[in-house]
Amino acid sequence: MSQRYMAPLSMQISCALKARGVEVVFGIPGAHNQELYRGLEEAGLRYILARHEQGAGLMPMAMRGPWAARALRS
């Protein structure tokens, strides 16, 4: 029986975001999402640290990029 390699969930999430055109992620790292941030770096996504959760939610609108418009529709 052969073992198949399965990428960590953080890498799967990061690759899915990248495949959907996400280039930048805003947020606040913590103990519960630390692995996700490692996956973002490995996938080549840019991360911007926010000082407050509400600020992280408003940052994409401030950027006014084409990907920000997609985030607003979903």
C-alpha positions, -999 to 999 in steps of 0.1 A, spaced: 0 0 0 15 34 -10 11 65 11 1 97 -7 13 130 4 -14 155 13 -4 191 17 -12 208 50 -46 225 52 -29 259 54 -12 253 21 -44 241 5 -63 272 16 -35 295 5 -33 278 -30 -71 280 -33 -70 318 -26 -42 323 -51 -60 303 -77 -90 326 -73 -69 357 -79 -62 368 -43 -29 387 -41 -31 403 -7 -45 391 27 -52 414 56 -54 402 92 -41 397 126 -20 367 133 -27 347 165 -22 313 181 -51 298 163 -42 309 127 -5 309 128 -2 279 105 -24 297 79 1 326 78 29 301 70 9 288 41 3 323 28 40 329 27 47 296 9 20 303 -17 35 337 -24 6 357 -11 13 392 3 2 397 39 -6 430 55 -8 432 93 -38 451 107 -40 466 141 -77 459 145 -101 433 131 -125 460 117 -95 477 101 -86 445 84 -122 443 70 -120 478 56 -85 476 41 -95 459 8 -120 487 1 -93 513 7 -70 496 -18 -96 498 -45 -80 471 -66 -98 448 -90 -95 420 -65 -110 443 -38 -141 447 -59 -145 409 -62 -142 406 -24 -170 431 -20 -194 412 -42 -190 379 -23 
